[in-house]
Amino acid sequence: MANPTTYPSQPVELPLRLEGDPQPVPDCDVCGALSAERSEARTMGDMSKVSDVNIEIRNHPHRKRRRA
């Protein structure tokens, strides 16, 4: 065995998703605060923090209102 293969196939390359920033929900204080935090982090050049805040905004729960 001159050239042993360690993988059954080539690795899969996933595309980089650049969908833009998630939009904060209007009239949500939490989303508004996170959006301000994201803007400050971007101004400081802390793109890791920007990414973290984007995840928080995306995962922030919003309850749907029930109709009476």
C-alpha positions as CSV (number, residue, x, y, z in Angstrom):
1,M,0.0,0.0,0.0
2,A,2.0,2.9,-1.3
3,N,-0.6,5.8,-0.9
4,P,-3.1,5.0,1.8
5,T,-6.4,6.9,1.6
6,T,-7.6,8.3,5.0
7,Y,-10.9,9.7,3.7
8,P,-13.5,8.1,1.5
9,S,-14.0,11.3,-0.6
10,Q,-13.0,14.9,-0.8
11,P,-14.1,17.3,2.0
12,V,-17.3,19.2,1.4
13,E,-16.9,23.0,1.1
14,L,-19.8,25.0,2.5
15,P,-20.5,28.5,1.1
16,L,-20.0,31.5,3.3
17,R,-23.4,33.0,4.0
18,L,-23.5,36.8,3.9
19,E,-27.2,37.6,4.2
20,G,-26.7,40.8,6.0
21,D,-27.7,41.8,9.5
22,P,-31.0,40.6,11.0
23,Q,-33.5,43.4,11.4
24,P,-34.6,44.2,15.0
25,V,-38.4,43.9,15.6
26,P,-40.0,47.4,15.9
27,D,-41.0,48.4,19.4
28,C,-38.9,45.7,21.0
29,D,-36.7,47.2,23.7
30,V,-34.3,44.1,23.7
31,C,-33.9,44.2,19.9
32,G,-33.3,48.0,20.0
33,A,-30.6,47.6,22.7
34,L,-29.0,44.7,20.8
35,S,-29.0,46.8,17.6
36,A,-27.3,49.7,19.4
37,E,-24.7,47.3,20.8
38,R,-24.1,45.9,17.3
39,S,-23.6,49.4,15.9
40,E,-21.1,50.2,18.6
41,A,-19.2,47.0,18.0
42,R,-19.0,47.6,14.3
43,T,-17.7,51.1,14.9
44,M,-15.0,49.6,17.2
45,G,-14.1,47.1,14.5
46,D,-15.1,44.1,16.7
47,M,-16.7,41.9,14.0
48,S,-16.8,38.9,16.4
49,K,-19.1,40.9,18.7
50,V,-21.2,42.0,15.7
51,S,-21.6,38.3,14.8
52,D,-22.5,37.4,18.4
53,V,-25.2,40.2,18.5
54,N,-26.6,39.1,15.2
55,I,-27.1,35.6,16.6
56,E,-28.8,37.1,19.7
57,I,-31.2,39.2,17.6
58,R,-31.9,36.2,15.3
59,N,-32.7,34.0,18.3
60,H,-34.6,36.5,20.4
61,P,-38.1,35.2,20.9
62,H,-41.1,37.3,20.0
63,R,-44.5,36.1,21.0
64,K,-47.2,36.4,18.4
65,R,-50.3,38.3,19.6
66,R,-53.5,36.4,19.8
67,R,-56.6,37.8,18.2
68,A,-59.5,38.2,20.5
